């Protein structure tokens, strides 16, 4: 699916399952902030 979404990224975390927000909340937050700050929002 990521191939079809412009700018999408796949991030894999070894040792973490499908509950990333519970298992590694700081790591997930860091990844989200990095993604958001690296993508410029187009003016509406």
Phi and psi in degrees as GROMACS dihedral restraints (atoms count N, CA, C in turn):
[ dihedral_restraints ]
;  ai    aj    ak    al  type     phi  dphi    fc
    3     4     5     6     1   -60.0    20    10
    4     5     6     7     1   -29.3    20    10
    6     7     8     9     1   -63.6    20    10
    7     8     9    10     1   -27.3    20    10
    9    10    11    12     1   -89.9    20    10
   10    11    12    13     1    -9.0    20    10
   12    13    14    15     1  -110.6    20    10
   13    14    15    16     1   112.6    20    10
   15    16    17    18     1   -57.1    20    10
   16    17    18    19     1   130.2    20    10
   18    19    20    21     1    82.4    20    10
   19    20    21    22     1    -1.7    20    10
   21    22    23    24     1   -68.2    20    10
   22    23    24    25     1   152.5    20    10
   24    25    26    27     1  -134.3    20    10
   25    26    27    28     1   145.6    20    10
   27    28    29    30     1  -107.0    20    10
   28    29    30    31     1   125.1    20    10
   30    31    32    33     1  -121.2    20    10
   31    32    33    34     1   123.8    20    10
   33    34    35    36     1  -109.4    20    10
   34    35    36    37     1   134.6    20    10
   36    37    38    39     1  -116.1    20    10
   37    38    39    40     1   113.7    20    10
   39    40    41    42     1   -64.2    20    10
   40    41    42    43     1   137.8    20    10
   42    43    44    45     1    81.5    20    10
   43    44    45    46     1     2.1    20    10
   45    46    47    48     1  -117.4    20    10
   46    47    48    49     1   133.2    20    10
   48    49    50    51     1   -89.7    20    10
   49    50    51    52     1  -141.9    20    10
   51    52    53    54     1   -86.8    20    10
   52    53    54    55     1     1.0    20    10
   54    55    56    57     1  -112.3    20    10
   55    56    57    58     1    51.2    20    10
   57    58    59    60     1   -55.8    20    10
   58    59    60    61     1   -38.2    20    10
   60    61    62    63     1   -64.9    20    10
   61    62    63    64     1   -23.4    20    10
   63    64    65    66     1   -97.2    20    10
   64    65    66    67     1   -36.6    20    10
   66    67    68    69     1   -79.2    20    10
   67    68    69    70     1   -34.2    20    10
   69    70    71    72     1  -148.2    20    10
   70    71    72    73     1    63.8    20    10
   72    73    74    75     1   -61.6    20    10
   73    74    75    76     1   -36.8    20    10
   75    76    77    78     1   -68.1    20    10
   76    77    78    79     1   -40.5    20    10
   78    79    80    81     1   -64.5    20    10
   79    80    81    82     1   -43.9    20    10
   81    82    83    84     1   -63.5    20    10
   82    83    84    85     1   -45.4    20    10
   84    85    86    87     1   -59.4    20    10
   85    86    87    88     1   -41.5    20    10
   87    88    89    90     1   -63.0    20    10
   88    89    90    91     1   -43.4    20    10
   90    91    92    93     1   -63.4    20    10
   91    92    93    94     1   -41.8    20    10
   93    94    95    96     1   -65.4    20    10
   94    95    96    97     1   -46.2    20    10
   96    97    98    99     1   -62.0    20    10
   97    98    99   100     1   -40.7    20    10
   99   100   101   102     1   -61.5    20    10
  100   101   102   103     1   -44.1    20    10
  102   103   104   105     1   -63.7    20    10
  103   104   105   106     1   -47.9    20    10
  105   106   107   108     1   -62.8    20    10
  106   107   108   109     1   -44.8    20    10
  108   109   110   111     1   -72.9    20    10
  109   110   111   112     1   -17.6    20    10
  111   112   113   114     1   -91.6    20    10
  112   113   114   115     1    -3.8    20    10
  114   115   116   117     1  -117.1    20    10
  115   116   117   118     1   122.9    20    10
  117   118   119   120     1   -80.3    20    10
  118   119   120   121     1   136.7    20    10
  120   121   122   123     1   -87.3    20    10
  121   122   123   124     1   131.1    20    10
  123   124   125   126     1   -75.0    20    10
  124   125   126   127     1   144.8    20    10
  126   127   128   129     1   -64.6    20    10
  127   128   129   130     1   141.0    20    10
